[in-house]
Amino acid sequence: MPVLRTFTGGCHCGQVRFECTTDLSMVTACNCSICTKKGLHFTFVAPTSFQLRAGEDVLREYLFNKRAIRHQLCSECGVDVFARGQKPDGTEVVALNVSCIDGIELSKLTMTPIDGRNR
């Protein structure tokens, strides 16, 4: 059974910092255009489990395709740190770029394939 842990992380330049609580039981390996080109791997957390600790003033929002997922990028270094959106049932969710977690080793995580290209 996955165990909830609190993680910290941020963008490359360090201006954007966050803290979140998750079990990392589901980390995406999505084949959509943006995830493929940027190498993004997301885990999804409730907004109450995510706290932006620094950098709100340097975030830039990027929308594409259906304009439903609000990607948040550091305007200084360009890293896509997290996104805000809704699950199909309408529940608000934060999609956290797992690569931004401090000390994370992607090779040790189990990835869940997502066919975003054909959605």
N, C-alpha and C positions, 0 to 999 in steps of 0.2 A: 504494500500500500504506500503510495507516495506521501512524502512528508513535506508539510509547508515549511518554507524557509524564507527569511528576509534577505533580500539582495540589494546591493547598491550598484550604481553604474552611472554612465553618462556618455557624452559625445567625445570625440577625439581631442578637442582642444580643452575640454573640462569646464566650459561655461555652462553646459546643461548637465544637471545632476538629478538623479532620482533615487527613490527607495521603493521597493515593492515586495509583496509577500505572495509567493506562488510555490507550486510543487514541481514545476517544469515537466509535468507528466505529458504534456502535448506541446511539441515544438514543431512548427511547420517546415516542410520542404516543398514550397509552392512553385509551380512552373509558370505563373503568370508573368507578364512582361516586366513588371517593376521588380518583383522578387528575384527573377532570373538575372536581370541586368545589374541589380544592386547587391545580390547575394544575401537577401534578407531572410531571416528565420524568426518568426514571431511566436510568442506565447501570449495567451489571452487572459487578462485579469480583470476583475471587477474594479471600477473606478475607486472604490473605497480601499482597495489593496495597493493602490499606486499613489505615490506622493512625489510631485515635482519639487525638488529641494532647491534648485537654482536654475536660472536661465530662461525663465518665462519671457523676459524682454528680448531675448535673441532668437526665439523660435520663429520659424517661417513655415507657413502651411502650404502643402501641395495636394491638389485634388486632380484626379484623372478619371477616365472611363465614366463610370456611373456617378462619380463625384460623391460617393457615399462614405469613403474612408478618408479621414482628414490626417494625412501624414504630417508629422511635426519634425522639421529639420533644423539643425543649428545653422544660423545664417553665417556664422564665422567659418566653421570647418566643413559644413555640408552634410554631416552625418544624420541619417534618418533614425532618430532615437526611439520614437513611438508613434502611434497613430490612435485616433479616437474614432469610434464608429458604433454600430449597432449589430447585434446578432440578428439572425432571421426573425426571431420572435420579438424584436424591438428592444431588447435589453441592452443598455449602454455597456460598452466594453473598451478596454485599453489594450491595444495590440503592441506589446513591448518587443523591440528588436533585441533578441536574446544576445546577439553579438556585442551589445553595449553593456552587458552585465560585467562588473569588475571580476577579473580572474576566470572567466568562463572558458571552458574547453569544449568547443562544439563537437569534437570527435568523440567525446564521452557521453553525448546526449543521443537519445533515440529520437529520430525525426519521423514525423507523420507526413506522408505524401499528400499533397493537396493539388487537385487539377484545376487551378485557377485560370488556366489558359482557355478552358472550354466552358466557363461559367457565364 
